Amino acid sequence: MKNLEETYSKEIQPLVERIALIAKQEDMPIFLTFEDSESGFSTTCLNEDKSKFEKIRLYRWINEVWNIDELFKKIIDNARKKGHKSSYLKAMGVPSTPSEEFPIPTRDC
């Protein structure tokens, strides 16, 4: 069996580059992630701002962080800045209308 890095670089990356070029030309939002080594991932995210859905933003945030606390911080910060309709965030005390006054919770380690 080939190793992940070799398979990605020789067989998958050229296809990703072709897909990304088409998506860029057509303003098509895409998010692709491959585990390309035993310790990492290769991710392509294009035209996120053109998406009608929040899923691509959530995928990007998950890709950027390595634990659930960091992900929640991003979600709460975004909700504070842009507002939200989440009953879970409301139950946590995050205002549903945009506000800069709600502090992001911090945790002592």
KANOR-V706295 format. One record per pair of residues at least 12 apart in sequence whose ideal C-beta (glycine too) atoms are under 10 Angstrom apart, sorted by sequence separation. I is the first residue (numbers start at 1). GAP is how many residues later the second one is. If there is no record, write none. Layout:
i->(I:I)
gap->(GAP:GAP)
This chain:
i->(20:31:32:33:45:48:61:62:83:84:93:19:31:32:58:61:75:76:79:83:84:92:16:30:31:32:45:60:61:75:80:83:84:30:31:45:79:80:82:83:16:29:30:31:43:58:76:79:82:83:15:29:30:31:43:57:58:61:72:76:77:79:80:81:16:28:29:30:45:57:76:80:81:27:28:29:45:75:79:80:81:12:27:29:31:43:58:72:79:80:13:23:26:29:30:43:57:80:81:12:24:27:28:29:41:80:13:23:24:27:28:29:79:80:12:20:23:26:29:31:54:80:19:20:21:31:77:8:16:20:29:30:31:33:76:7:8:9:16:17:19:20:23:29:31:32:33:76:77:8:16:29:31:76:7:8:13:31:33:76:4:6:12:33:74:4:5:6:13:31:73:4:5:31:72:73:3:4:5:8:9:72:73:3:4:8:73:3:4:5:4:69:5:69:4:69)
gap->(12:12:12:12:12:12:12:12:12:12:12:13:13:13:13:13:13:13:13:13:13:13:14:14:14:14:14:14:14:14:14:14:14:15:15:15:15:15:15:15:16:16:16:16:16:16:16:16:16:16:17:17:17:17:17:17:17:17:17:17:17:17:17:17:18:18:18:18:18:18:18:18:18:19:19:19:19:19:19:19:19:20:20:20:20:20:20:20:20:20:21:21:21:21:21:21:21:21:21:22:22:22:22:22:22:22:23:23:23:23:23:23:23:23:24:24:24:24:24:24:24:24:25:25:25:25:25:26:26:26:26:26:26:26:26:27:27:27:27:27:27:27:27:27:27:27:27:27:27:28:28:28:28:28:29:29:29:29:29:29:30:30:30:30:30:31:31:31:31:31:31:32:32:32:32:32:33:33:33:33:33:33:33:34:34:34:34:35:35:35:36:36:37:37:38:38)
